[in-house]
Amino acid sequence: MTDAERIAEAVRAACVEAALDAFEDASMSGLCCTGAWECAVGAVRTLDLGPVVAEAEPERPPPRRPS
């Protein structure tokens, strides 16, 4: 799996998790299916992807300093 694929998979998993969690929370709070779906979409739209990408990126060695 390439670095780009690994990052894309991490982003996809984070989006799915955010959507499922938001949908479940909204449903348990009494929202109808449409309202719960809107909450799920909102959760994906506002998801901070910076930490997801940072965690999925491979560690790179520090740049070499010229001698």
DOLUM-982117 format. One record per atom (N, C-alpha, C): residue number from 1; residue in one letter; atom name; z, y, x. Coordinates in steps of 0.1 Angstrom, whole numbers, plus 5000, padded with zeros to 4 digits. Each point is the difference from the previous one (the first is absolute). Example, Ala and Ser with C-alpha at 12.3 -4.5 7.8 and 13.67 -1.06 7.14 Angstrom:
REM residues 2
@pos 1 | code a | site N | up 5078 | north 4943 | east 5132
@pos 1 | code a | site CA | up 5000 | north 5012 | east 4991
@pos 1 | code a | site C | up 5000 | north 5012 | east 5009
@pos 2 | code s | site N | up 4993 | north 5011 | east 4996
@pos 2 | code s | site CA | up 5000 | north 5011 | east 5009
@pos 2 | code s | site C | up 5008 | north 5011 | east 4992
***
This chain:
REM residues 67
@pos 1 | code m | site N | up 5000 | north 4988 | east 5008
@pos 1 | code m | site CA | up 5000 | north 5012 | east 4992
@pos 1 | code m | site C | up 5000 | north 5012 | east 5009
@pos 2 | code t | site N | up 4991 | north 5010 | east 4997
@pos 2 | code t | site CA | up 5000 | north 5012 | east 5008
@pos 2 | code t | site C | up 5011 | north 5009 | east 4996
@pos 3 | code d | site N | up 5002 | north 5010 | east 5009
@pos 3 | code d | site CA | up 5011 | north 5010 | east 4997
@pos 3 | code d | site C | up 4997 | north 5007 | east 4987
@pos 4 | code a | site N | up 4988 | north 5004 | east 4997
@pos 4 | code a | site CA | up 4996 | north 5007 | east 4988
@pos 4 | code a | site C | up 5003 | north 4991 | east 4988
@pos 5 | code e | site N | up 4997 | north 4987 | east 5001
@pos 5 | code e | site CA | up 5003 | north 4991 | east 4989
@pos 5 | code e | site C | up 5015 | north 4998 | east 4998
@pos 6 | code r | site N | up 5007 | north 5000 | east 5010
@pos 6 | code r | site CA | up 5015 | north 4998 | east 4999
@pos 6 | code r | site C | up 5006 | north 5013 | east 4993
@pos 7 | code i | site N | up 4995 | north 5011 | east 5004
@pos 7 | code i | site CA | up 5005 | north 5013 | east 4994
@pos 7 | code i | site C | up 4996 | north 5000 | east 4985
@pos 8 | code a | site N | up 4987 | north 4996 | east 4997
@pos 8 | code a | site CA | up 4995 | north 5000 | east 4986
@pos 8 | code a | site C | up 5009 | north 4991 | east 4992
@pos 9 | code e | site N | up 5003 | north 4988 | east 5005
@pos 9 | code e | site CA | up 5008 | north 4990 | east 4992
@pos 9 | code e | site C | up 5014 | north 5005 | east 4998
@pos 10 | code a | site N | up 5006 | north 5007 | east 5010
@pos 10 | code a | site CA | up 5013 | north 5006 | east 4998
@pos 10 | code a | site C | up 5000 | north 5011 | east 4990
@pos 11 | code v | site N | up 4990 | north 5008 | east 5000
@pos 11 | code v | site CA | up 4998 | north 5011 | east 4989
@pos 11 | code v | site C | up 4999 | north 4993 | east 4987
@pos 12 | code r | site N | up 4991 | north 4991 | east 4999
@pos 12 | code r | site CA | up 4998 | north 4993 | east 4987
@pos 12 | code r | site C | up 5013 | north 4994 | east 4995
@pos 13 | code a | site N | up 5007 | north 4993 | east 5008
@pos 13 | code a | site CA | up 5013 | north 4994 | east 4996
@pos 13 | code a | site C | up 5010 | north 5010 | east 4995
@pos 14 | code a | site N | up 5001 | north 5011 | east 5008
@pos 14 | code a | site CA | up 5009 | north 5011 | east 4996
@pos 14 | code a | site C | up 4996 | north 5006 | east 4986
@pos 15 | code c | site N | up 4987 | north 5002 | east 4998
@pos 15 | code c | site CA | up 4996 | north 5006 | east 4987
@pos 15 | code c | site C | up 5003 | north 4990 | east 4989
@pos 16 | code v | site N | up 4997 | north 4987 | east 5002
@pos 16 | code v | site CA | up 5003 | north 4991 | east 4989
@pos 16 | code v | site C | up 5015 | north 4999 | east 4997
@pos 17 | code e | site N | up 5008 | north 5000 | east 5011
@pos 17 | code e | site CA | up 5015 | north 4999 | east 4998
@pos 17 | code e | site C | up 5005 | north 5013 | east 4993
@pos 18 | code a | site N | up 4995 | north 5012 | east 5003
@pos 18 | code a | site CA | up 5004 | north 5012 | east 4994
@pos 18 | code a | site C | up 4996 | north 5000 | east 4985
@pos 19 | code a | site N | up 4988 | north 4995 | east 4997
@pos 19 | code a | site CA | up 4995 | north 5000 | east 4986
@pos 19 | code a | site C | up 5008 | north 4990 | east 4992
@pos 20 | code l | site N | up 5003 | north 4988 | east 5005
@pos 20 | code l | site CA | up 5007 | north 4990 | east 4993
@pos 20 | code l | site C | up 5015 | north 5005 | east 4997
@pos 21 | code d | site N | up 5006 | north 5006 | east 5011
@pos 21 | code d | site CA | up 5014 | north 5004 | east 4998
@pos 21 | code d | site C | up 5000 | north 5012 | east 4989
@pos 22 | code a | site N | up 4991 | north 5009 | east 5001
@pos 22 | code a | site CA | up 5000 | north 5011 | east 4991
@pos 22 | code a | site C | up 4997 | north 4995 | east 4985
@pos 23 | code f | site N | up 4991 | north 4991 | east 4999
@pos 23 | code f | site CA | up 4997 | north 4994 | east 4987
@pos 23 | code f | site C | up 5012 | north 4993 | east 4994
@pos 24 | code e | site N | up 5006 | north 4992 | east 5008
@pos 24 | code e | site CA | up 5012 | north 4993 | east 4995
@pos 24 | code e | site C | up 5011 | north 5010 | east 4996
@pos 25 | code d | site N | up 5003 | north 5010 | east 5009
@pos 25 | code d | site CA | up 5010 | north 5010 | east 4997
@pos 25 | code d | site C | up 4997 | north 5007 | east 4987
@pos 26 | code a | site N | up 4988 | north 5004 | east 4998
@pos 26 | code a | site CA | up 4996 | north 5008 | east 4989
@pos 26 | code a | site C | up 5000 | north 4991 | east 4987
@pos 27 | code s | site N | up 4996 | north 4987 | east 5001
@pos 27 | code s | site CA | up 5001 | north 4991 | east 4989
@pos 27 | code s | site C | up 5015 | north 4998 | east 4996
@pos 28 | code m | site N | up 5008 | north 4998 | east 5009
@pos 28 | code m | site CA | up 5014 | north 4998 | east 4997
@pos 28 | code m | site C | up 5007 | north 5012 | east 4995
@pos 29 | code s | site N | up 4994 | north 5012 | east 5002
@pos 29 | code s | site CA | up 5006 | north 5012 | east 4995
@pos 29 | code s | site C | up 4995 | north 5003 | east 4986
@pos 30 | code g | site N | up 4991 | north 4991 | east 4995
@pos 30 | code g | site CA | up 4995 | north 5001 | east 4986
@pos 30 | code g | site C | up 4987 | north 5007 | east 4998
@pos 31 | code l | site N | up 4993 | north 5003 | east 5011
@pos 31 | code l | site CA | up 4986 | north 5005 | east 4999
@pos 31 | code l | site C | up 4991 | north 4989 | east 4995
@pos 32 | code c | site N | up 4990 | north 5005 | east 4992
@pos 32 | code c | site CA | up 4990 | north 4991 | east 4995
@pos 32 | code c | site C | up 4991 | north 4995 | east 5012
@pos 33 | code c | site N | up 4991 | north 4991 | east 4998
@pos 33 | code c | site CA | up 4992 | north 4995 | east 5011
@pos 33 | code c | site C | up 4991 | north 5011 | east 5006
@pos 34 | code t | site N | up 4995 | north 5009 | east 4992
@pos 34 | code t | site CA | up 4992 | north 5011 | east 5005
@pos 34 | code t | site C | up 5008 | north 5009 | east 5009
@pos 35 | code g | site N | up 5012 | north 5003 | east 4995
@pos 35 | code g | site CA | up 5009 | north 5009 | east 5008
@pos 35 | code g | site C | up 5004 | north 4994 | east 5013
@pos 36 | code a | site N | up 5003 | north 4987 | east 4999
@pos 36 | code a | site CA | up 5004 | north 4992 | east 5012
@pos 36 | code a | site C | up 4989 | north 5000 | east 5010
@pos 37 | code w | site N | up 4988 | north 4998 | east 4995
@pos 37 | code w | site CA | up 4988 | north 5000 | east 5009
@pos 37 | code w | site C | up 4998 | north 5014 | east 5007
@pos 38 | code e | site N | up 5002 | north 5011 | east 4992
@pos 38 | code e | site CA | up 4999 | north 5013 | east 5006
@pos 38 | code e | site C | up 5010 | north 5002 | east 5011
@pos 39 | code c | site N | up 5012 | north 4995 | east 4998
@pos 39 | code c | site CA | up 5011 | north 5001 | east 5010
@pos 39 | code c | site C | up 4995 | north 4992 | east 5013
@pos 40 | code a | site N | up 4994 | north 4988 | east 4998
@pos 40 | code a | site CA | up 4996 | north 4992 | east 5011
@pos 40 | code a | site C | up 4989 | north 5007 | east 5008
@pos 41 | code v | site N | up 4991 | north 5006 | east 4993
@pos 41 | code v | site CA | up 4989 | north 5007 | east 5007
@pos 41 | code v | site C | up 5006 | north 5012 | east 5007
@pos 42 | code g | site N | up 5009 | north 5007 | east 4994
@pos 42 | code g | site CA | up 5007 | north 5011 | east 5007
@pos 42 | code g | site C | up 5007 | north 4996 | east 5012
@pos 43 | code a | site N | up 5006 | north 4989 | east 5000
@pos 43 | code a | site CA | up 5008 | north 4995 | east 5012
@pos 43 | code a | site C | up 4990 | north 4997 | east 5011
@pos 44 | code v | site N | up 4988 | north 4995 | east 4997
@pos 44 | code v | site CA | up 4991 | north 4998 | east 5011
@pos 44 | code v | site C | up 4994 | north 5013 | east 5005
@pos 45 | code r | site N | up 4998 | north 5009 | east 4991
@pos 45 | code r | site CA | up 4995 | north 5013 | east 5005
@pos 45 | code r | site C | up 5009 | north 5008 | east 5008
@pos 46 | code t | site N | up 5013 | north 4998 | east 4998
@pos 46 | code t | site CA | up 5010 | north 5008 | east 5008
@pos 46 | code t | site C | up 5006 | north 4992 | east 5011
@pos 47 | code l | site N | up 4996 | north 4988 | east 5002
@pos 47 | code l | site CA | up 5005 | north 4991 | east 5011
@pos 47 | code l | site C | up 4997 | north 5006 | east 5014
@pos 48 | code d | site N | up 5011 | north 5002 | east 5008
@pos 48 | code d | site CA | up 4999 | north 5005 | east 5013
@pos 48 | code d | site C | up 4994 | north 4989 | east 5009
@pos 49 | code l | site N | up 4988 | north 5001 | east 5004
@pos 49 | code l | site CA | up 4994 | north 4989 | east 5008
@pos 49 | code l | site C | up 5002 | north 5001 | east 5015
@pos 50 | code g | site N | up 5005 | north 5011 | east 5004
@pos 50 | code g | site CA | up 5003 | north 5002 | east 5014
@pos 50 | code g | site C | up 5008 | north 4989 | east 5007
@pos 51 | code p | site N | up 5012 | north 4997 | east 4994
@pos 51 | code p | site CA | up 5008 | north 4990 | east 5005
@pos 51 | code p | site C | up 4994 | north 4986 | east 5000
@pos 52 | code v | site N | up 4992 | north 4997 | east 4989
@pos 52 | code v | site CA | up 4993 | north 4988 | east 4998
@pos 52 | code v | site C | up 4990 | north 4998 | east 5012
@pos 53 | code v | site N | up 4992 | north 5010 | east 5002
@pos 53 | code v | site CA | up 4990 | north 4999 | east 5011
@pos 53 | code v | site C | up 5007 | north 4999 | east 5013
@pos 54 | code a | site N | up 5010 | north 5008 | east 5003
@pos 54 | code a | site CA | up 5007 | north 5000 | east 5013
@pos 54 | code a | site C | up 5006 | north 4986 | east 5002
@pos 55 | code e | site N | up 5005 | north 4994 | east 4990
@pos 55 | code e | site CA | up 5006 | north 4986 | east 5003
@pos 55 | code e | site C | up 4989 | north 4990 | east 5002
@pos 56 | code a | site N | up 4988 | north 5002 | east 4994
@pos 56 | code a | site CA | up 4989 | north 4990 | east 5001
@pos 56 | code a | site C | up 4992 | north 5002 | east 5013
@pos 57 | code e | site N | up 5001 | north 5012 | east 5005
@pos 57 | code e | site CA | up 4992 | north 5002 | east 5013
@pos 57 | code e | site C | up 5006 | north 4992 | east 5011
@pos 58 | code p | site N | up 4991 | north 4995 | east 5008
@pos 58 | code p | site CA | up 5005 | north 4992 | east 5012
@pos 58 | code p | site C | up 5006 | north 5010 | east 5010
@pos 59 | code e | site N | up 5010 | north 4995 | east 5007
@pos 59 | code e | site CA | up 5006 | north 5008 | east 5010
@pos 59 | code e | site C | up 4991 | north 5002 | east 5012
@pos 60 | code r | site N | up 4999 | north 5012 | east 5004
@pos 60 | code r | site CA | up 4991 | north 5003 | east 5011
@pos 60 | code r | site C | up 5008 | north 5004 | east 5012
@pos 61 | code p | site N | up 4996 | north 4996 | east 5012
@pos 61 | code p | site CA | up 5008 | north 5004 | east 5012
@pos 61 | code p | site C | up 4999 | north 5015 | east 5002
@pos 62 | code p | site N | up 5010 | north 5006 | east 5005
@pos 62 | code p | site CA | up 4999 | north 5014 | east 5003
@pos 62 | code p | site C | up 4988 | north 5003 | east 5009
@pos 63 | code p | site N | up 4994 | north 5012 | east 4999
@pos 63 | code p | site CA | up 4989 | north 5004 | east 5009
@pos 63 | code p | site C | up 5005 | north 5000 | east 5014
@pos 64 | code r | site N | up 4990 | north 4996 | east 5009
@pos 64 | code r | site CA | up 5003 | north 5000 | east 5014
@pos 64 | code r | site C | up 4999 | north 5014 | east 5006
@pos 65 | code r | site N | up 5009 | north 5004 | east 5008
@pos 65 | code r | site CA | up 4999 | north 5013 | east 5006
@pos 65 | code r | site C | up 4993 | north 4999 | east 5013
@pos 66 | code p | site N | up 4991 | north 5010 | east 5003
@pos 66 | code p | site CA | up 4993 | north 4999 | east 5013
@pos 66 | code p | site C | up 5010 | north 5001 | east 5011
@pos 67 | code s | site N | up 4997 | north 4993 | east 5011
@pos 67 | code s | site CA | up 5009 | north 5000 | east 5012
@pos 67 | code s | site C | up 4996 | north 5011 | east 5009
***
